[in-house]
Amino acid sequence: MSLSDKIRQSYVIKNYTNILPYVMPYWVRALTAVLVTIPIGSADALIAWSLKPYMDVVMVEKNITKTWYIPFLIIIFSLLQSILSYVATYLNTWVGRKISNDVKIDLFNKLMRYDCAYFDKNTSGNVLFRFNYDVDTACNGLLSNLKLFTTRLFSSLSLICVLFYNSWQLALIAVAVLLGALYPLTTVRRKIKSVMDKSVFSGAEVVTHYNETFSGNKIIASYNLYDYQNMRFKATLNSVFKLGIKMVQKTGMLSPFMHFVVSLGIAGVIWVGSYLIVTNHITAGNFVSFIAALVMLYNPIKSIGNNYNNVQMSLMAMDRVFEIKDSIPQIKDKEQTYEFKQLKKHITYENVEFAYSDDKPVLKGIDLTIKAGQKIAFVGNSGGGKSTIVNLLPRFYDVTGGRICIDNVDIRNFKLSSLRDNIAVVFQDNFLFSGTIRDNILLGNPKASDEDINYALKCACLDEFVLQLEKGIDTYIGERGVLLSGGQKQRIAIARAFVKNAPIVILDEATSALDNKSERVVQQALDNLMKNRTVLIVAHRLSTIKNADKIVVVNYGKIAEIGTHNELLQKENGIYSALYKAS
């Protein structure tokens, strides 16, 4: 056995080992779906076998009384075959979709727990393809083709028995030709794997184009990007087209080749069969029954190449599915972790280094102490690392050097869920889910009472706005909150942070995208949120951080200055002073 054959065999074994736990809850229906294919396939052989007595008795002896029942048997068995075929299709579809749903649930659960770096590197189209479409291709495609192949298997075995029953000499010729026609199937996976991988990537690109057009429709309209987007879309479709043609070039000759080889087999059988009839080795009934069985055996073989391609694609999709399932997120809990209950003393950054990629360091030796209850603001040039510093605290990313501690305990030693339960984050562009205002606020704490929600609405300066709405807090806000203004979205996010009631709050440029009027209202809400909490603020507008306990100036990945607003203004040629004067 060659190395490639051994690798392919190991992949098949691994796939079946991975899929087995998903099949077991539905094994009764799955097994029934396989078992009913036995009579479906065997019925073909019965029809072929019945032609021998029919031909010998009716055509040769001219007697119809002995075989009157044969047409009725054919009708009965054909009806039974049709009913069982429907049952097999139904059961395979039911089991396939159940397994597909279970796999998707597990993959979705894993997707949610992937670290931010994964989403930085992958497009929405790639995620959709690998977590959704691949599952459908793997589960539904494999099981639907399983019915076809098990039916063909039992049909072929029973038909081969009919061939040997009628003439072992002709049967040897037929089986030899059959093996020759099927041999090219052994090379299909190797031929299509590289093309299939590229096709998945290109297919994901197509979906990404649709997602970008949906999300960026206003940018496309305002910049008249119709031709530009259309050109990119055409280029991607052209790539998909070329890959499709390459797939046909690699596998398109499979079915025509089988058709030709099968025709040689039929011709050989007719030539030898004619000799056997003349020499009285077989009867005319034997020959007709043999030819009928041979045609029933060979006809599906002519088109099996296309079905086999689909099976291989399903197997490769399964490879990709379980590659994801077996992967381990980079940010995860250690075997032994502590519950983070409250911040008592301080948060410390100790010689922290971080890089999104190995060759591009973002933070270089950050040393910082934040006392419990302090409000710390981070300012500096764009891309200098301000947001990265605060994003490391809830472990959206892990440090690549040094460590971050809370009360002298490395945050990687805390249970991840308990760490994040104690940190509330308000981003510059807060994501709101499709649903009502209440739904989005309760994301901060699903157990929050109506009293808690009303308090959060008041503190977030949302109470008057909600009272003006016909359905109040149960008003539907649309996908991503499209029915709300920027300031309203921010205040809902702040209300969400209020009901979470976390002791640590991160404000990542929470007002930078707002107009002056909205900013004043949101800033009031933020001031309410910051009371009696430890707060880390990434600031764009320096006027909003004058009262911070400490201002940290971050420049090119390093801390350049630290102090209060007044202290930093008094620094001669200071970076903060220059930034403040320019603002």
C-alpha positions, 0 to 999 in steps of 0.5 A, a space after each residue: 500500500 502506497 503512502 498516499 493510500 495509507 494517508 487516505 485510509 487513515 482520513 476515512 477511519 478518522 472521519 467515521 470515528 468523528 461522525 459516529 457519536 453524531 450518528 448514534 442518537 439516530 442509529 435505529 433510523 440510520 440502520 433502517 435506511 440502510 437495511 431497506 436498500 437491500 430489497 430495493 437493490 435485490 428487486 432488480 435481480 428478481 426481474 432479470 432472473 424471471 426473464 429466463 423461465 419466461 423466455 424458455 417457456 413462452 418464447 420457445 415452448 409457446 406455453 403461457 400457463 406456466 408463467 402467468 404469474 411473472 408479470 404480476 410479480 414484476 408489478 408487485 416487486 416494482 411497487 414494493 421497490 418504489 415504496 421502500 425507495 421513498 422510505 429510504 430517501 425520507 429516513 436518509 434526509 431525516 437522519 442527515 439533517 439531524 446530524 447536520 444540525 447537531 454538528 452545526 450546533 457544536 461548530 457554532 459553539 466553538 465559533 463563538 469561543 474563538 479568539 479575536 485573532 481568528 476573526 481578524 484573519 478570516 472573512 465572513 464568507 470563509 466562516 459561513 462556508 466552513 461552519 455552515 455549507 461544509 457541514 451540509 455538504 458533508 452530512 446531507 451529501 454523504 448520507 444521500 449518496 449513501 442510499 444510492 451506493 448501498 442500493 447499487 451495492 446490493 443490486 450489483 451483488 444480486 445481479 452478479 449472482 444472476 449472471 453466474 446463475 445463467 453462465 459462469 463463463 459470461 459472468 467472468 467476462 462481465 465482472 472483469 470489465 466491471 472492475 476495469 471500469 471502476 478502477 479510475 475511481 481510485 484516483 479521483 480524490 487525489 485529482 480533485 483535492 487541490 481544486 476542491 480546496 481552491 473552490 471552497 476559498 473562491 466560493 467563500 469570496 463570493 459570499 464575502 462580496 454579498 456580505 460586504 455589499 449588504 453591510 457597506 451599501 451606503 459606502 458603495 452608493 456615496 462613493 459610486 463604487 458600483 463599477 468597482 464592486 462589480 469588477 471585483 465580483 466578476 473577477 471572483 466569479 471568473 475564478 470560480 468558473 475556471 476552477 469548475 472547468 478544471 474540475 471537469 477537466 480532471 474528472 469529466 472523462 470518468 463517466 465517458 470512460 466507464 461508458 466506453 469500457 461497459 460497452 466493450 463488456 456488452 459487446 464481448 458478452 454478446 460475441 461469446 454468448 452467441 457462441 455458447 447458445 449455438 453450442 448449446 452451453 446456455 439457452 436463449 432464456 439464459 442469454 436474455 436473462 443474462 443480458 437484462 441483468 448485465 444492462 441493469 448492472 452496467 447502466 448505473 456504472 456509466 453515471 457512477 463517476 459523477 456520484 462518486 465525485 460528490 461522495 469525495 467532495 462530501 468526504 473532503 468537506 467532512 475533513 474540513 469540518 472535523 479539522 475545525 471541530 478538533 481545533 483548540 482555541 488559542 485563548 482558553 482556560 488552564 487546567 487549574 483556574 481561580 474564580 475572579 470575584 472582585 478587584 481589591 488592590 490593583 491591576 498591573 501590566 508587567 513588561 507586557 509585549 504583544 504582536 498581532 503577527 510575529 514581525 509586527 510588534 504593537 506593544 513593547 515593554 508596557 509597565 503600568 499599575 492601575 489602583 482599584 477605583 481609579 479612572 485611567 485614560 489612554 491617549 496617543 497617536 492612531 495605531 500606537 497601541 491604546 486599544 490593544 492595551 485595554 483589549 488584553 485585559 479581558 483576554 480578547 488577545 493574550 500577551 506575547 510577552 510579560 503578564 497582566 495581573 489582578 491583585 498579583 494573580 496572572 489573569 491567565 490563571 483566572 477562569 475566563 468566564 469569571 474574568 469577563 463577567 467582571 469587566 463591562 466594555 463599551 466600544 466605539 461601534 457597539 454591536 446591537 442584536 436584532 430584537 428589542 431594546 429590552 433584549 439588548 439590555 438584558 444581554 448584560 444580565 439576563 436575570 436583571 429585574 424590571 427595577 434594574 432595567 429602569 435604573 439602567 435606562 435612567 443612568 444611561 439617559 435613555 428613559 425619556 427616549 424610551 417613554 416617547 416610543 409607542 412600545 417603549 422598551 419592547 420596541 424592535 430596533 432592527 438588525 444591528 440597531 439600524 433604526 436607531 441613531 449613533 447616540 441611542 445605540 451607545 446609550 443602549 450599550 451603556 445601559 447593558 453595561 449598567 445591568 452587568 454591574 461589573 467592577 471594571 469598565 473599559 470605554 474604547 473610544 465610546 464617544 469618538 463617532 458622535 456629534 457634539 449634542 449626542 456626545 454630551 448626552 452619552 458622556 453624562 451616561 458614561 459619567 454615571 457608569 464610571 462611578 465607584 468603578 475601576 475604569 480604563 478609557 481609550 480617548 479620542 477627544 481629550 476634553 472628555 478625560 480632564 478629570 481622569 486620575 491618571 492619563 497614559 500617553 501611548 506612542 508607538 507601542 510604548 508608554 511615553 508619559 504618565 500623569 494627571 491632566 494638569 501635570 502633563 500640560 506643564 511638561 515642556 515639549 510634552 506629547 500630551 500638551 501638543 495633542 491637547 493644544 492641537 485638539 
